[in-house]
Amino acid sequence: MKQSTLALLIAATALLGACSDMQMGNQDAKTVATGSAGGANSQNANKQLAHCSAPLGTIAVIEDTNAPWYGMLTGQYHLGSTAPVLKLMIQQSNCFVVVDRGRAMNDMMQERALAQSGELRSNSNFGKGQMVSADYSLTPSITFSNNNAGGVGAALGGLLGPVGAIVGGGISAKEASTLLTLDDNRSGVQLAAAEGSAKNWDFGAIGGLLGGGLGAVGGGYSNTAEGKVIVAAFMDSYNGIVKAVQNYKAQHVEGGLGTGGHLGVQGAQSVSSAGAPLSMLDAQRKLRSLGYDVGTPDGSYGPHTRRALLGFQKSHGLTATGRLDAETARALAQ
């Protein structure tokens, strides 16, 4: 390589380095989940994020890393876990206190292992009984994501001919639909679920064609990645969760949750006081022996059996469900 060419390359490199314009906090690089959180305080939180006056309990974000949507997120879009951005939203909202059950949990357990091995200083205070339980689990999923939803681009191409084909080809829409489910960790009951969605137009080539003005606006959108739309959709989902729990009303099943339900099937069994199953046929025979009309005992649940069960329950001070629930089975077995 000639010395003059080498000198030119060195000069060009120096010039590019001098023109570097690093911008911390650049708005074009941000998602809708902005700012920070520290305890109950938050800074620069998105004004569209829901907020609570006091936390409703502790919560852990649990991702199913084996789900197809997670493979798409990390493989096709080259994005990372959704947990960090969701935990930021949750803490900023002050609706729940976040407890970590993700990768950081391994580091916590490593510190405890060091304490048990005697390697930590005596005043490190890593004894047992300090971990906080997670009252609830929040599980995210991406139900739909489209990198190019089309629409106006095709319309412009048809209206403006060759120029429209260039402009229209540079216009696309990125959209995503997400789902969050909230579960009670003690009972396993799903408390709330919320779908969320977001859409953003990518103006692509318009910025280059128009230069300044409107072109500059288009350029900002053209830098919007799929990840930003997905984060916006998750914020929409989370706002839905917050709205649902702020107006929460527990579902009530007569006889109690998990005691058999009311959609009985032929031959279904309940449990006696001794722990052995009490069949519908056995219950009918016992009811008949007590003077209740069950028709002909045949193990099938019908109107006669329902009336007999209601009569037995009312006379024994039980919840009147008309079903062979666990409470009724125990009373019949006595």
Protein Blocks (a to p, Z undefined) as FASTA:
>chain_A
ZZklmmmmmmmmmmmmmmpccdehiaklpcfbecjdehjbcehiafkbccdfbdfbdcdd
dddfkbmklmmmmmmnopacfklmmmmmmmmnomaccddfbfmlmmmmmmmmmmmnopac
fklopaghkaccdfbacddddfbdcfbgghjlmmmmmmnommlmmmmmmgccdddddddd
dddfklopafbdcddddddddeklmmmmnopajlmmmmmmmmpcfklmmmmmmmmmmmmm
mmmmmmgccdddehiahilpjmdcehiacddfkopacdfklmmmmmmmnopaebjaehia
cfklmmmmmmmmmmnopacehpacfklmmmmmZZ
